[in-house]
């Protein structure tokens, strides 16, 4: 019983994705990308940021639909994450492990993490991969 209680405490006390390595390619000097990297770090991710003048071309070459390119490209546990995707959606992705290439929050929505102090309203995130593009989350 004590082991179960300890396991429960540790699960609650430790971020679900503590130290999950994330690499972000972004346009040099992008302030919202810096804020987003800090947001992910605060949520327990280990983040490396790489300045990349060609991150849009890198995104499209990696499989992000051209109309779905976000303000940066991240690689998280084998998935591409394009744009300012909220951490709860990333956690869902890593928990569900769908057969997709990645997810994207296109553009730079003003209410997304990295653009606003806190997410407000609904953000539509899309999944993309071999079977095309579809809505992944409206959160």
C-alpha positions as CSV (number, residue, x, y, z in Angstrom):
1,X,0.0,0.0,0.0
2,X,2.9,2.4,0.8
3,X,4.5,1.7,-2.5
4,X,1.2,2.5,-4.3
5,X,0.9,5.7,-2.4
6,X,4.5,6.6,-3.2
7,X,4.1,5.8,-6.8
8,X,1.0,8.0,-6.9
9,X,2.8,10.9,-5.2
10,X,5.7,10.7,-7.6
11,X,3.4,10.6,-10.6
12,X,1.7,13.8,-9.4
13,X,5.0,15.5,-8.4
14,X,6.8,14.8,-11.6
15,X,5.8,16.5,-14.9
16,X,4.6,13.8,-17.3
17,X,7.3,14.5,-19.8
18,X,10.1,15.6,-17.5
19,X,13.4,16.1,-19.4
20,X,11.8,15.1,-22.7
21,X,14.3,16.3,-25.3
22,X,13.0,18.8,-27.8
23,X,14.8,20.4,-30.7
24,X,13.4,23.6,-32.1
25,X,14.5,25.1,-35.4
26,X,13.4,28.7,-35.7
27,X,14.1,31.9,-37.6
28,X,17.0,33.6,-35.9
29,X,15.9,36.3,-33.4
30,X,12.3,35.2,-33.1
31,X,11.1,36.4,-29.7
32,X,7.9,34.2,-29.6
33,X,10.0,31.1,-30.3
34,X,12.2,32.0,-27.3
35,X,9.1,32.5,-25.2
36,X,7.7,29.2,-26.4
37,X,11.0,27.4,-25.6
38,X,10.8,28.8,-22.1
39,X,7.2,27.7,-21.8
40,X,8.2,24.1,-22.7
41,X,11.1,24.3,-20.2
42,X,8.7,25.4,-17.5
43,X,6.6,22.3,-18.3
44,X,9.5,20.0,-17.8
45,X,10.9,19.6,-21.3
46,X,14.6,19.8,-22.1
47,X,14.8,22.2,-25.0
48,X,17.6,23.0,-27.6
49,X,17.0,25.9,-29.9
50,X,18.7,26.0,-33.3
51,X,18.7,29.2,-35.5
52,X,17.7,28.2,-39.0
53,X,17.1,30.7,-41.8
54,X,15.5,27.9,-43.8
55,X,13.2,26.4,-41.2
56,X,10.1,26.9,-43.5
57,X,11.8,24.8,-46.2
58,X,13.0,22.3,-43.5
59,X,9.4,22.1,-42.3
60,X,7.9,21.4,-45.7
61,X,10.7,18.9,-46.6
62,X,10.0,17.1,-43.3
63,X,6.3,16.7,-44.2
64,X,4.5,19.7,-42.7
65,X,1.8,20.8,-45.2
66,X,2.9,24.2,-46.7
67,X,-0.4,25.9,-45.5
68,X,0.2,24.4,-42.1
69,X,3.7,25.8,-41.3
70,X,4.0,27.3,-37.9
71,X,6.5,29.9,-36.6
72,X,9.1,27.2,-35.9
73,X,9.6,23.4,-36.2
74,X,10.2,21.1,-33.3
75,X,11.1,17.4,-33.0
76,X,9.6,15.7,-29.9
77,X,10.0,12.0,-29.3
78,X,9.9,11.2,-33.1
79,X,7.0,13.5,-33.9
80,X,7.2,16.9,-35.7
81,X,5.5,19.7,-33.9
82,X,5.1,22.8,-36.0
83,X,4.1,26.1,-34.3
84,X,3.1,27.2,-30.8
85,X,1.2,24.0,-29.8
86,X,0.0,24.0,-26.2
87,X,1.7,21.4,-23.9
88,X,-1.5,19.6,-23.2
89,X,-1.9,18.7,-26.9
90,X,1.8,17.6,-27.0
91,X,1.2,15.4,-24.0
92,X,-1.9,13.9,-25.6
93,X,0.1,13.2,-28.8
94,X,2.9,11.4,-26.8
95,X,0.4,9.5,-24.8
96,X,-1.8,8.3,-27.7
97,X,1.1,7.8,-30.1
98,X,-1.0,8.0,-33.3
99,X,0.3,6.8,-36.7
100,X,1.0,10.3,-38.0
101,X,4.1,12.4,-38.8
102,X,3.2,15.3,-36.5
103,X,0.9,18.1,-35.5
104,X,0.8,21.8,-36.4
105,X,-0.7,25.0,-35.1
106,X,-0.4,27.1,-38.3
107,X,0.7,30.7,-38.2
108,X,1.2,32.7,-35.0
109,X,-2.1,32.8,-33.2
110,X,-2.2,35.7,-30.7
111,X,-3.6,33.5,-27.9
112,X,-1.0,30.7,-28.2
113,X,1.8,29.9,-25.8
114,X,4.7,32.1,-26.7
115,X,2.5,34.9,-28.0
116,X,0.3,35.5,-24.9
117,X,1.1,35.2,-21.2
118,X,-1.6,32.5,-21.0
119,X,-3.6,30.5,-23.6
120,X,-7.1,31.9,-24.0
121,X,-9.8,30.6,-26.2
122,X,-9.7,27.7,-28.7
123,X,-6.7,26.8,-30.8
124,X,-7.1,24.3,-33.7
125,X,-4.3,21.9,-34.1
126,X,-4.0,19.6,-37.2
127,X,-2.4,16.2,-37.5
128,X,-0.6,15.4,-40.7
129,X,1.0,12.3,-42.2
130,X,0.7,9.6,-44.8
131,X,-3.1,9.7,-44.6
132,X,-3.4,13.5,-45.2
133,X,-4.4,16.3,-42.8
134,X,-7.1,16.3,-40.2
135,X,-8.1,18.3,-37.1
136,X,-6.3,16.8,-34.1
137,X,-7.5,19.1,-31.4
138,X,-9.8,22.1,-30.8
139,X,-8.6,23.2,-27.4
